[in-house]
Amino acid sequence: MRIQRTRAGKGGKTVTLITGLELSEAEARALLRQLKASCGTGGTLKDGQIELQGDQLEAALTALERQGFQPKRAGG
């Protein structure tokens, strides 16, 4: 599981992208719901990737680690 901050193709807006999910559709949606609540932001599930609005890198890393995942930072 990789987590990164990006602006590519988002009209200049920053999003936090979580890729490499090894989850079913229902599990990914449940994880998205939990991340949105813990980060206090909106988000979506697109093509098996979670996108959270804004720079939520640290909050998402903490929330994922608390749930037993081992996310790694990607990008710069």
C-alpha positions as CSV (number, residue, x, y, z in Angstrom):
1,M,0.0,0.0,0.0
2,R,1.4,3.4,-1.1
3,I,0.3,6.8,0.0
4,Q,1.3,10.0,-1.8
5,R,0.3,13.7,-2.2
6,T,-0.4,14.7,-5.8
7,R,-1.9,17.4,-8.0
8,A,-1.6,15.7,-11.4
9,G,-4.8,15.9,-13.4
10,K,-6.7,17.6,-10.5
11,G,-6.9,21.1,-11.8
12,G,-4.1,22.3,-9.4
13,K,-5.8,21.0,-6.3
14,T,-3.9,18.7,-3.9
15,V,-5.2,15.3,-3.2
16,T,-3.8,12.4,-1.1
17,L,-3.8,9.2,-3.1
18,I,-3.7,5.7,-1.6
19,T,-2.8,3.0,-4.1
20,G,-2.1,-0.7,-3.9
21,L,-5.2,-1.7,-1.9
22,E,-5.6,-5.5,-1.6
23,L,-9.2,-5.1,-0.5
24,S,-12.6,-6.0,-1.9
25,E,-14.8,-3.2,-3.1
26,A,-16.9,-3.3,0.1
27,E,-13.8,-3.3,2.3
28,A,-12.3,-0.4,0.3
29,R,-15.5,1.6,0.7
30,A,-15.6,1.0,4.5
31,L,-11.9,2.1,4.7
32,L,-12.7,5.2,2.7
33,R,-15.6,6.0,5.1
34,Q,-13.3,5.7,8.1
35,L,-10.5,7.7,6.6
36,K,-12.9,10.5,5.6
37,A,-14.2,10.7,9.2
38,S,-10.7,10.6,10.8
39,C,-9.3,13.2,8.4
40,G,-12.4,15.4,8.4
41,T,-12.4,15.7,4.6
42,G,-14.1,14.4,1.5
43,G,-12.9,11.6,-0.7
44,T,-13.7,9.0,-3.3
45,L,-12.8,5.6,-4.6
46,K,-11.7,5.6,-8.2
47,D,-10.2,2.6,-10.1
48,G,-9.3,0.8,-6.9
49,Q,-7.6,3.8,-5.4
50,I,-8.7,6.1,-2.6
51,E,-8.5,9.8,-3.1
52,L,-8.8,12.2,-0.1
53,Q,-9.2,15.9,-0.7
54,G,-6.3,18.1,0.4
55,D,-3.0,17.3,2.0
56,Q,-4.0,14.5,4.4
57,L,-0.8,12.5,4.2
58,E,0.1,12.4,7.9
59,A,-3.4,11.9,9.1
60,A,-4.1,9.1,6.6
61,L,-0.7,7.4,7.5
62,T,-1.6,7.5,11.2
63,A,-5.2,6.2,10.6
64,L,-4.0,3.4,8.4
65,E,-1.3,2.3,10.8
66,R,-3.8,2.2,13.7
67,Q,-5.9,-0.2,11.6
68,G,-3.0,-2.6,11.1
69,F,-2.0,-1.6,7.6
70,Q,1.7,-0.9,6.7
71,P,1.5,2.1,4.3
72,K,4.6,3.5,2.7
73,R,5.1,7.0,1.5
74,A,5.6,7.4,-2.3
75,G,6.7,10.3,-4.3
76,G,8.7,13.3,-3.1
